[in-house]
């Protein structure tokens, strides 16, 4: 149980999370399977699977491949579309007693905008604009590689996203993450989440061909954590120097309390946990308890006391 004198809550652009631990997009489904085993209201938030305006079948062939220190996925944003989500999945998620973040994806700017209109009028709490998925042939990461394309898309979505805070999810695969981040903030992003998966591949040495039909896939898990941590650290400093500070949500290989603490100390206001949940469904709850215990042991009364970047 959390001691009442130890405040784990965090406010992100006006939305209050009871703690900084969020289930990452694409790793938690609609939450129903997990709700059989633990109380979802204990989480700081749940980020939905990637949602597109129209139903999307996803990629063909092998979609998941485990490596020694991580997980490769080529799901391809399979989902039933935003309208189906609003009708069939959101009612349950809204009853879970935690913050719901809709991860919005698209192939074209117009699709993003139309999707944002639907989500803006819904009961989701926040929108995470995904401009960083490496597993689709159109859209996705394409919008997050260059500052100009990122700026144009965020500007277009911001115009119709008037009732919800807008988070932009950044790609580690762009030539200059800081330049893209600055462009997103100038275009109206309320917060930034980073990073999405790293573009990677595996070769089937028996058949002498790439394992994935798309050749490449997205790498997540412990292997990317030190790199993702460095990116959060550097982006915090860059935005501070540019006087464009917005909340940062750290993502990338977080699998234990110490990982989470590192991201919070690097400048992240909250964190998302993804691949680790597959190996241990209780990871997020262990991290929440671990952060609380760390604060107790170090006589810290509020979450912001953990950061060394204030």
Residue frames as qw, qx, qy, qz and C-alpha x, y, z in Angstrom:
[[0.000, 0.886, 0.464, 0.000, 0.00, 0.00, 0.00],
 [0.385, 0.513, -0.024, 0.767, 1.15, 3.56, -0.77],
 [0.339, -0.444, -0.471, 0.683, 1.80, 5.73, 2.27],
 [0.125, 0.891, 0.431, 0.065, -0.43, 8.81, 2.18],
 [0.256, -0.873, 0.131, 0.394, 2.54, 11.04, 2.98],
 [0.385, -0.280, 0.646, 0.597, 4.36, 9.82, -0.12],
 [0.533, 0.660, 0.193, -0.494, 2.90, 11.41, -3.23],
 [0.521, -0.055, 0.702, 0.482, 3.55, 9.49, -6.45],
 [0.448, 0.757, 0.466, -0.098, 1.12, 11.56, -8.50],
 [0.336, -0.199, 0.369, 0.843, 2.20, 13.52, -11.54],
 [0.398, 0.744, 0.337, -0.418, 0.37, 16.15, -13.59],
 [0.407, -0.019, 0.594, 0.694, 0.89, 16.10, -17.34],
 [0.060, -0.158, -0.394, -0.904, -0.63, 19.09, -19.11],
 [0.485, -0.185, 0.099, -0.849, -3.54, 19.30, -16.71],
 [0.864, -0.115, -0.400, -0.283, -4.22, 15.57, -16.47],
 [0.381, -0.615, 0.599, -0.342, -3.43, 14.04, -13.07],
 [0.777, 0.128, -0.615, -0.043, -1.91, 10.55, -12.98],
 [0.752, -0.636, 0.045, -0.167, -1.86, 8.79, -9.59],
 [0.669, -0.483, 0.430, 0.366, 1.67, 7.57, -10.38],
 [0.176, 0.708, -0.420, -0.539, 4.13, 7.91, -13.30],
 [0.295, -0.161, 0.912, 0.234, 3.80, 4.34, -14.65],
 [0.634, 0.434, -0.011, -0.640, 1.90, 3.96, -17.93],
 [0.746, 0.110, 0.643, 0.132, 1.26, 0.81, -19.98],
 [0.053, -0.443, 0.485, 0.752, 2.90, 1.42, -23.35],
 [0.685, 0.440, -0.063, -0.577, 1.02, 1.30, -26.63],
 [0.688, 0.398, -0.562, -0.230, 0.90, -2.06, -28.37],
 [0.303, 0.254, -0.864, 0.311, 1.71, -4.06, -25.25],
 [0.196, 0.057, 0.706, -0.678, -1.48, -3.98, -23.19],
 [0.040, -0.382, -0.846, -0.369, -4.31, -4.48, -25.65],
 [0.326, -0.609, -0.274, -0.669, -7.66, -3.30, -24.31],
 [0.156, -0.449, 0.591, -0.652, -6.64, -4.28, -20.78],
 [0.830, -0.217, -0.061, -0.511, -9.31, -6.94, -20.35],
 [0.860, 0.096, -0.481, 0.141, -6.92, -9.89, -20.21],
 [0.351, 0.288, -0.550, 0.701, -4.78, -8.19, -17.59],
 [0.432, -0.413, 0.154, -0.787, -7.78, -7.09, -15.54],
 [0.879, -0.208, -0.381, -0.195, -8.38, -10.74, -14.63],
 [0.786, -0.036, -0.419, 0.452, -5.18, -10.74, -12.58],
 [0.377, -0.260, -0.329, 0.826, -4.79, -7.26, -11.09],
 [0.055, 0.841, 0.435, -0.317, -6.51, -3.95, -10.46],
 [0.523, 0.469, 0.269, 0.659, -5.88, -1.69, -13.45],
 [0.145, -0.948, -0.168, -0.229, -6.82, 1.38, -11.41],
 [0.682, -0.610, 0.105, 0.389, -3.43, 1.08, -9.70],
 [0.629, 0.216, 0.302, 0.683, -1.70, 2.13, -12.93],
 [0.087, -0.476, -0.022, 0.875, -0.90, 5.73, -13.72],
 [0.526, 0.527, -0.097, -0.661, -2.32, 5.28, -17.20],
 [0.693, 0.143, 0.685, 0.175, -2.94, 2.97, -20.13],
 [0.199, 0.540, -0.404, -0.711, -1.87, 3.82, -23.67],
 [0.841, 0.316, 0.303, -0.318, -3.99, 2.05, -26.27],
 [0.677, 0.103, 0.568, 0.456, -2.80, -0.01, -29.20],
 [0.077, -0.226, 0.347, 0.907, -2.07, 2.09, -32.27],
 [0.410, 0.599, 0.621, -0.297, -5.39, 3.32, -33.68],
 [0.144, -0.039, 0.520, 0.841, -6.00, 4.20, -37.33],
 [0.449, 0.173, 0.010, -0.877, -9.03, 5.84, -38.91],
 [0.834, 0.157, -0.285, -0.446, -9.94, 2.67, -40.80],
 [0.918, -0.276, 0.285, -0.024, -9.41, -0.99, -39.86],
 [0.286, 0.732, -0.612, -0.085, -5.88, -2.22, -40.57],
 [0.974, -0.030, -0.198, -0.106, -4.98, -5.92, -40.97],
 [0.550, -0.694, 0.443, 0.141, -1.33, -5.54, -40.00],
 [0.202, 0.633, -0.689, -0.289, 1.69, -7.18, -41.59],
 [0.947, 0.119, -0.218, -0.204, 1.91, -10.64, -43.08],
 [0.683, 0.341, -0.567, 0.308, 4.31, -13.38, -42.03],
 [0.618, -0.305, -0.517, 0.507, 6.20, -13.62, -38.75],
 [0.106, -0.873, -0.160, -0.448, 5.39, -10.65, -36.51],
 [0.494, -0.803, 0.281, -0.178, 7.38, -11.22, -33.32],
 [0.830, 0.273, -0.389, 0.292, 10.91, -12.49, -32.81],
 [0.611, -0.787, 0.072, 0.052, 12.72, -12.72, -29.49],
 [0.547, 0.615, -0.427, 0.375, 16.40, -11.81, -29.30],
 [0.621, -0.082, -0.594, 0.505, 18.84, -12.30, -26.44],
 [0.218, -0.271, -0.401, 0.848, 18.25, -8.84, -24.99],
 [0.286, 0.292, 0.044, -0.911, 15.07, -7.64, -26.62],
 [0.506, 0.435, 0.737, -0.112, 12.06, -8.20, -28.81],
 [0.007, 0.136, -0.498, -0.857, 11.55, -7.48, -32.48],
 [0.405, 0.501, 0.699, -0.310, 8.02, -6.83, -33.69],
 [0.036, 0.061, -0.525, -0.848, 6.46, -6.23, -37.07],
 [0.260, 0.459, 0.769, -0.360, 2.80, -6.12, -36.09],
 [0.138, 0.245, 0.539, 0.794, 2.03, -3.33, -38.52],
 [0.236, 0.034, 0.238, -0.941, -0.53, -1.48, -36.39],
 [0.277, -0.303, -0.859, -0.307, -3.24, -4.13, -36.69],
 [0.138, 0.235, 0.567, -0.777, -6.49, -2.69, -35.29],
 [0.208, 0.541, 0.809, 0.101, -10.22, -2.47, -36.03],
 [0.113, 0.563, 0.292, 0.765, -10.28, 1.28, -36.54],
 [0.015, 0.138, -0.411, 0.901, -11.10, 4.21, -34.28],
 [0.591, -0.226, -0.136, -0.762, -14.88, 3.95, -34.50],
 [0.816, -0.155, -0.553, -0.064, -14.74, 0.29, -33.42],
 [0.434, 0.070, -0.580, 0.685, -12.41, 1.25, -30.56],
 [0.219, -0.208, 0.208, -0.930, -14.77, 3.95, -29.36],
 [0.740, -0.186, -0.231, -0.604, -17.74, 1.59, -29.44],
 [0.916, -0.095, -0.382, -0.070, -16.21, -1.68, -28.24],
 [0.714, 0.041, -0.439, 0.544, -13.05, -1.01, -26.24],
 [0.080, 0.434, -0.229, 0.868, -13.21, 2.48, -24.75],
 [0.638, -0.552, -0.142, -0.519, -16.24, 1.78, -22.50],
 [0.895, -0.298, -0.267, 0.196, -14.27, -0.87, -20.61],
 [0.572, 0.208, -0.228, 0.760, -11.07, 1.18, -20.49],
 [0.140, -0.572, 0.018, -0.808, -12.99, 4.20, -19.21],
 [0.761, -0.541, -0.161, -0.321, -14.27, 2.09, -16.32],
 [0.823, 0.056, -0.412, 0.387, -10.78, 1.08, -15.19],
 [0.474, -0.863, -0.120, 0.130, -10.19, 4.12, -13.00],
 [0.578, -0.389, 0.265, 0.667, -7.00, 5.27, -14.68],
 [0.207, 0.710, -0.190, -0.646, -5.93, 7.75, -17.37],
 [0.763, 0.333, 0.529, 0.162, -6.55, 6.54, -20.94],
 [0.023, -0.659, 0.388, 0.644, -4.21, 7.72, -23.69],
 [0.808, 0.492, 0.310, -0.093, -5.22, 7.04, -27.30],
 [0.415, -0.399, 0.554, 0.601, -2.29, 6.28, -29.59],
 [0.581, 0.711, 0.205, -0.338, -3.21, 7.80, -32.96],
 [0.455, -0.243, 0.649, 0.560, -1.58, 6.56, -36.18],
 [0.590, 0.697, 0.222, -0.342, -2.13, 7.10, -39.88],
 [0.722, 0.172, 0.432, 0.513, -0.78, 6.76, -43.40],
 [0.261, 0.532, 0.267, 0.760, -1.64, 10.27, -44.53],
 [0.048, 0.057, -0.334, 0.939, -2.08, 13.62, -42.82],
 [0.515, -0.222, -0.252, -0.788, -5.80, 13.62, -43.61],
 [0.726, -0.245, -0.640, -0.062, -6.24, 10.29, -41.81],
 [0.401, -0.089, -0.556, 0.723, -4.50, 11.60, -38.71],
 [0.166, -0.104, 0.095, -0.976, -6.69, 14.70, -38.69],
 [0.651, -0.239, -0.410, -0.592, -9.96, 12.78, -39.14],
 [0.688, -0.202, -0.663, 0.216, -8.90, 10.35, -36.43],
 [0.244, -0.001, -0.438, 0.866, -8.01, 13.20, -34.10],
 [0.397, -0.240, -0.132, -0.876, -11.47, 14.73, -34.60],
 [0.755, -0.284, -0.528, -0.268, -13.11, 11.48, -33.46],
 [0.643, -0.168, -0.565, 0.488, -10.82, 11.08, -30.46],
 [0.071, 0.199, -0.211, 0.954, -11.12, 14.74, -29.50],
 [0.558, -0.280, -0.117, -0.773, -14.86, 14.22, -29.01],
 [0.770, -0.148, -0.618, -0.052, -14.44, 10.97, -27.09],
 [0.667, -0.728, 0.012, -0.157, -13.88, 10.03, -23.45],
 [0.813, 0.095, -0.219, 0.532, -10.13, 9.38, -23.82],
 [0.417, -0.821, -0.129, 0.368, -8.06, 11.61, -21.55],
 [0.135, -0.733, 0.415, 0.521, -5.12, 12.32, -23.85],
 [0.843, 0.535, 0.039, -0.039, -3.97, 11.67, -27.41],
 [0.515, -0.530, 0.517, 0.432, -0.51, 10.33, -28.24],
 [0.626, 0.718, -0.124, -0.278, 0.31, 11.19, -31.85],
 [0.798, -0.224, 0.485, 0.277, 2.41, 8.33, -33.18],
 [0.504, 0.824, -0.208, -0.158, 4.82, 9.64, -35.81],
 [0.119, -0.689, 0.715, -0.023, 7.42, 6.99, -35.10],
 [0.876, -0.019, 0.459, -0.146, 6.20, 3.47, -35.94],
 [0.005, -0.569, 0.687, 0.453, 8.85, 1.77, -38.12],
 [0.367, 0.033, 0.928, 0.050, 6.65, -1.19, -39.12],
 [0.517, 0.676, 0.476, -0.222, 4.39, 0.37, -41.75],
 [0.575, 0.209, 0.438, 0.658, 5.16, 1.19, -45.38],
 [0.072, 0.617, 0.275, 0.734, 3.21, 4.46, -45.44],
 [0.417, -0.795, -0.055, -0.438, 2.93, 7.14, -42.79],
 [0.861, -0.424, -0.173, 0.221, 4.11, 6.23, -39.30],
 [0.638, -0.457, 0.092, 0.613, 7.79, 6.93, -38.91],
 [0.453, 0.469, 0.355, 0.670, 7.86, 8.86, -42.20],
 [0.123, -0.894, -0.229, -0.366, 6.26, 11.84, -40.45],
 [0.604, -0.790, 0.043, 0.094, 8.79, 11.78, -37.63],
 [0.830, 0.045, 0.117, 0.543, 12.05, 11.74, -39.57],
 [0.354, 0.323, 0.106, 0.871, 12.27, 15.39, -40.57],
 [0.058, -0.332, -0.439, 0.833, 11.36, 18.56, -38.63],
 [0.272, 0.113, -0.264, -0.918, 9.29, 20.03, -41.47],
 [0.498, -0.194, -0.739, -0.410, 7.00, 17.01, -41.94],
 [0.358, -0.343, -0.754, 0.430, 6.62, 16.61, -38.19],
 [0.016, 0.236, 0.219, -0.947, 5.76, 20.29, -37.80],
 [0.378, -0.016, -0.440, -0.815, 3.13, 20.20, -40.55],
 [0.509, -0.273, -0.799, -0.166, 1.41, 17.10, -39.16],
 [0.299, -0.354, -0.643, 0.610, 1.40, 18.27, -35.54],
 [0.114, 0.145, 0.010, -0.983, 0.07, 21.66, -36.65],
 [0.457, -0.126, -0.586, -0.657, -2.77, 20.03, -38.57],
 [0.521, -0.339, -0.779, 0.079, -3.72, 17.72, -35.71],
 [0.220, -0.219, -0.473, 0.825, -3.38, 20.48, -33.10],
 [0.239, -0.074, -0.198, -0.948, -6.00, 22.56, -34.92],
 [0.660, -0.258, -0.479, -0.518, -8.66, 19.88, -34.38],
 [0.649, -0.248, -0.642, 0.323, -7.35, 18.51, -31.08],
 [0.078, -0.599, 0.085, -0.792, -8.79, 21.25, -28.92],
 [0.708, -0.542, -0.001, -0.452, -10.21, 19.31, -25.98],
 [0.958, -0.243, -0.017, 0.150, -7.39, 16.85, -25.27],
 [0.296, -0.780, 0.472, 0.283, -3.71, 17.26, -24.37],
 [0.831, 0.535, -0.148, -0.044, -1.55, 16.23, -27.33],
 [0.602, -0.545, 0.530, 0.244, 1.53, 14.05, -26.77],
 [0.670, 0.633, -0.337, -0.191, 3.83, 13.37, -29.74],
 [0.883, -0.286, 0.351, 0.124, 5.70, 10.05, -29.78],
 [0.200, 0.838, -0.443, -0.247, 9.19, 10.42, -31.24],
 [0.966, 0.233, -0.081, 0.075, 11.34, 8.05, -33.25],
 [0.567, -0.653, 0.370, 0.340, 14.95, 7.18, -32.34],
 [0.724, 0.200, 0.507, 0.422, 15.57, 6.52, -36.04],
 [0.314, 0.931, 0.162, 0.089, 15.47, 10.15, -37.22],
 [0.631, 0.435, -0.186, 0.615, 18.72, 11.95, -38.13],
 [0.125, 0.257, -0.384, 0.878, 18.15, 14.62, -35.45],
 [0.321, -0.543, -0.772, 0.078, 15.67, 13.79, -32.70],
 [0.210, -0.490, -0.331, 0.779, 16.15, 17.16, -31.02],
 [0.073, 0.107, -0.343, -0.930, 15.29, 19.06, -34.22],
 [0.338, -0.346, -0.761, -0.431, 12.12, 17.04, -34.71],
 [0.353, -0.521, -0.671, 0.391, 11.20, 17.50, -31.04],
 [0.102, -0.351, -0.104, 0.925, 11.64, 21.27, -31.23],
 [0.207, -0.076, -0.549, -0.806, 9.48, 21.37, -34.36],
 [0.372, -0.440, -0.807, -0.130, 6.74, 19.38, -32.60],
 [0.276, -0.523, -0.506, 0.628, 6.72, 21.67, -29.57],
 [0.007, 0.253, -0.140, -0.957, 6.60, 24.78, -31.76],
 [0.291, -0.174, -0.687, -0.643, 3.68, 23.21, -33.65],
 [0.571, -0.393, 0.000, -0.721, 1.72, 22.79, -30.44],
 [0.708, -0.097, -0.694, 0.091, 2.69, 19.51, -28.78],
 [0.532, -0.750, 0.075, -0.387, 1.82, 19.58, -25.07],
 [0.656, -0.526, 0.541, -0.003, 4.22, 16.74, -24.21],
 [0.542, 0.538, -0.614, -0.199, 6.67, 14.35, -25.89],
 [0.886, -0.278, 0.359, -0.098, 7.09, 10.61, -25.42],
 [0.543, 0.661, -0.517, -0.017, 10.34, 8.91, -26.43],
 [0.233, 0.420, -0.587, -0.651, 11.44, 6.65, -27.79],
 [0.905, 0.206, 0.030, -0.371, 9.64, 4.24, -30.08],
 [0.915, -0.119, 0.338, 0.187, 11.36, 1.07, -31.29],
 [0.116, -0.665, 0.548, 0.494, 14.69, 1.00, -33.13],
 [0.796, 0.480, -0.195, -0.313, 14.70, -0.21, -36.72],
 [0.340, -0.485, 0.805, 0.033, 16.40, -3.63, -36.77],
 [0.792, 0.282, -0.359, -0.406, 16.35, -7.01, -38.50],
 [0.638, -0.315, 0.700, -0.053, 16.98, -10.73, -38.19],
 [0.506, 0.444, -0.604, -0.427, 18.12, -13.15, -40.89],
 [0.935, -0.065, 0.277, -0.212, 16.97, -16.76, -41.16],
 [0.071, -0.647, 0.712, 0.262, 20.32, -18.49, -41.80],
 [0.571, 0.086, 0.816, 0.026, 18.67, -21.79, -42.78],
 [0.524, 0.671, 0.519, 0.073, 16.63, -20.26, -45.60],
 [0.457, -0.098, 0.198, 0.862, 19.06, -17.38, -46.10],
 [0.022, -0.596, -0.407, -0.692, 16.50, -14.61, -46.08],
 [0.152, -0.296, 0.363, -0.871, 15.16, -11.98, -43.67],
 [0.010, 0.250, 0.911, -0.328, 12.81, -13.36, -41.02],
 [0.254, 0.584, 0.441, -0.632, 10.26, -10.57, -41.50],
 [0.510, 0.603, 0.552, 0.269, 8.29, -10.02, -44.71],
 [0.095, 0.992, 0.072, 0.038, 9.00, -6.30, -44.32],
 [0.665, 0.437, -0.350, 0.493, 12.72, -7.12, -43.90],
 [0.172, 0.277, -0.509, 0.797, 13.08, -4.81, -40.90],
 [0.500, -0.633, -0.582, -0.106, 11.14, -4.59, -37.65],
 [0.177, -0.806, 0.181, -0.536, 11.13, -2.60, -34.42],
 [0.619, 0.027, -0.661, 0.423, 13.50, -3.54, -31.58],
 [0.447, -0.721, 0.078, -0.523, 12.39, -2.99, -27.98],
 [0.909, -0.315, -0.251, 0.111, 13.46, -4.35, -24.61],
 [0.631, -0.692, 0.071, 0.344, 16.55, -4.09, -22.37],
 [0.689, 0.128, 0.279, 0.657, 18.95, -3.70, -25.30],
 [0.223, 0.663, 0.263, 0.665, 17.66, -0.23, -26.13],
 [0.444, -0.814, -0.356, 0.119, 17.33, 1.13, -22.59],
 [0.518, -0.475, 0.029, 0.711, 20.74, 2.85, -22.24],
 [0.252, 0.199, 0.434, 0.841, 20.29, 4.55, -25.63],
 [0.197, -0.725, -0.539, -0.380, 16.73, 5.66, -24.90],
 [0.515, -0.719, -0.277, 0.375, 17.86, 6.99, -21.53],
 [0.442, -0.211, 0.192, 0.851, 20.61, 9.03, -23.18],
 [0.078, 0.442, 0.524, 0.724, 18.08, 10.47, -25.63],
 [0.350, -0.811, -0.462, -0.078, 15.76, 11.59, -22.83],
 [0.550, -0.563, -0.083, 0.612, 18.69, 13.17, -20.97],
 [0.346, -0.025, 0.339, 0.874, 19.88, 15.07, -24.06],
 [0.043, -0.591, -0.565, -0.573, 16.41, 16.19, -25.13],
 [0.407, -0.790, -0.404, 0.215, 15.64, 17.55, -21.66],
 [0.449, -0.473, 0.079, 0.754, 18.76, 19.70, -21.86],
 [0.232, 0.209, 0.521, 0.794, 18.05, 20.81, -25.43],
 [0.166, -0.722, -0.572, -0.351, 14.49, 21.91, -24.68],
 [0.461, -0.737, -0.265, 0.418, 15.64, 23.67, -21.51],
 [0.401, -0.273, 0.237, 0.842, 18.24, 25.64, -23.47],
 [0.049, 0.324, 0.578, 0.747, 15.63, 26.51, -26.11],
 [0.244, 0.095, 0.421, -0.869, 13.16, 27.56, -23.38],
 [0.617, 0.021, -0.455, -0.641, 10.67, 25.08, -24.84],
 [0.035, -0.133, 0.938, -0.317, 10.35, 22.71, -21.91],
 [0.749, -0.140, -0.201, -0.616, 7.35, 20.37, -22.04],
 [0.748, -0.336, 0.522, -0.234, 6.76, 17.15, -20.06],
 [0.402, 0.436, -0.773, -0.226, 8.77, 14.17, -21.29],
 [0.902, -0.158, 0.256, -0.308, 7.54, 10.58, -21.02],
 [0.026, -0.586, 0.795, 0.155, 10.42, 8.10, -21.10],
 [0.944, 0.153, 0.143, -0.254, 10.10, 4.83, -23.02],
 [0.602, 0.607, -0.518, -0.004, 12.58, 2.13, -23.92],
 [0.648, 0.186, -0.699, 0.239, 13.53, -1.11, -22.22],
 [0.307, -0.458, 0.465, -0.693, 12.23, -0.19, -18.77],
 [0.723, -0.094, -0.662, -0.173, 11.90, -3.47, -16.90],
 [0.601, -0.361, -0.580, 0.414, 12.55, -2.74, -13.22],
 [0.274, -0.905, -0.262, 0.195, 12.39, 0.00, -10.60],
 [0.481, -0.510, 0.226, 0.676, 15.97, 1.12, -11.16],
 [0.334, 0.299, 0.570, 0.688, 15.33, 1.60, -14.88],
 [0.072, -0.833, -0.495, -0.236, 12.31, 3.76, -14.08],
 [0.435, -0.801, -0.090, 0.400, 14.26, 5.80, -11.54],
 [0.500, -0.168, 0.370, 0.765, 16.99, 6.48, -14.09],
 [0.171, 0.535, 0.551, 0.617, 14.48, 7.91, -16.56],
 [0.274, -0.891, -0.361, -0.023, 12.89, 10.06, -13.87],
 [0.518, -0.642, 0.095, 0.557, 16.32, 11.33, -12.87],
 [0.457, 0.073, 0.482, 0.744, 17.18, 12.00, -16.53],
 [0.119, 0.153, -0.072, -0.978, 14.26, 14.40, -16.84],
 [0.311, -0.301, -0.769, -0.470, 11.21, 12.27, -17.68],
 [0.420, -0.260, 0.279, -0.823, 8.05, 13.20, -15.81],
 [0.858, -0.016, 0.351, -0.375, 6.53, 9.76, -16.38],
 [0.065, -0.384, 0.870, 0.304, 7.50, 6.47, -18.00],
 [0.848, 0.172, -0.105, -0.490, 5.90, 3.81, -20.19],
 [0.409, -0.329, 0.851, 0.001, 6.53, 0.08, -19.76],
 [0.704, 0.369, -0.284, -0.537, 6.08, -2.21, -22.75],
 [0.681, 0.290, -0.666, -0.093, 7.99, -5.37, -23.60],
 [0.030, 0.281, -0.818, 0.502, 8.76, -6.18, -19.97],
 [0.652, -0.025, 0.313, -0.690, 5.04, -6.81, -19.40],
 [0.826, 0.239, -0.410, -0.304, 5.19, -9.80, -21.76],
 [0.507, 0.266, -0.758, 0.312, 7.89, -11.46, -19.67],
 [0.231, -0.255, -0.743, 0.574, 6.37, -10.47, -16.33],
 [0.126, -0.675, -0.539, -0.487, 2.80, -9.11, -16.29],
 [0.487, -0.783, -0.336, 0.192, 3.38, -7.69, -12.81],
 [0.587, 0.147, -0.030, 0.796, 6.35, -5.52, -13.87],
 [0.018, -0.615, -0.130, -0.778, 4.49, -2.20, -13.77],
 [0.640, -0.696, -0.193, -0.264, 3.05, -2.88, -10.34],
 [0.823, -0.277, -0.133, 0.477, 6.46, -3.90, -9.01],
 [0.406, 0.339, 0.026, 0.848, 7.90, -0.66, -10.39],
 [0.308, -0.726, -0.173, -0.590, 5.17, 1.43, -8.72],
 [0.791, -0.594, -0.139, 0.044, 5.87, -0.26, -5.38],
 [0.773, -0.015, -0.051, 0.632, 9.61, 0.10, -5.97],
 [0.179, 0.567, 0.045, 0.803, 9.38, 3.84, -6.61],
 [0.541, -0.734, -0.133, -0.388, 7.30, 4.26, -3.46],
 [0.865, -0.406, -0.104, 0.275, 9.85, 2.30, -1.42],
 [0.594, 0.264, -0.018, 0.760, 12.71, 4.36, -2.87],
 [0.096, -0.691, -0.069, -0.713, 10.94, 7.55, -1.85],
 [0.737, -0.650, -0.122, -0.140, 10.33, 6.21, 1.65],
 [0.863, -0.173, -0.074, 0.469, 13.95, 5.12, 2.04],
 [0.463, 0.228, 0.041, 0.856, 15.24, 8.47, 0.84],
 [0.099, -0.591, -0.483, 0.639, 12.66, 10.55, 2.75],
 [0.004, -0.028, -0.424, -0.905, 11.19, 12.05, -0.42],
 [0.327, 0.370, 0.604, -0.625, 7.64, 13.34, -0.18],
 [0.624, 0.637, 0.165, -0.422, 6.79, 13.95, -3.84],
 [0.878, 0.288, 0.299, 0.237, 7.78, 12.39, -7.14],
 [0.404, 0.876, -0.087, 0.251, 9.55, 15.49, -8.46],
 [0.456, -0.794, 0.401, -0.010, 12.07, 15.15, -5.61],
 [0.894, -0.033, 0.381, 0.234, 13.57, 12.17, -7.48],
 [0.629, 0.720, 0.097, 0.276, 14.67, 14.20, -10.48],
 [0.580, -0.449, 0.085, 0.674, 18.20, 15.60, -10.66],
 [0.357, 0.308, 0.443, 0.763, 17.29, 17.79, -13.66],
 [0.094, -0.872, -0.476, 0.059, 15.08, 20.37, -11.93]]
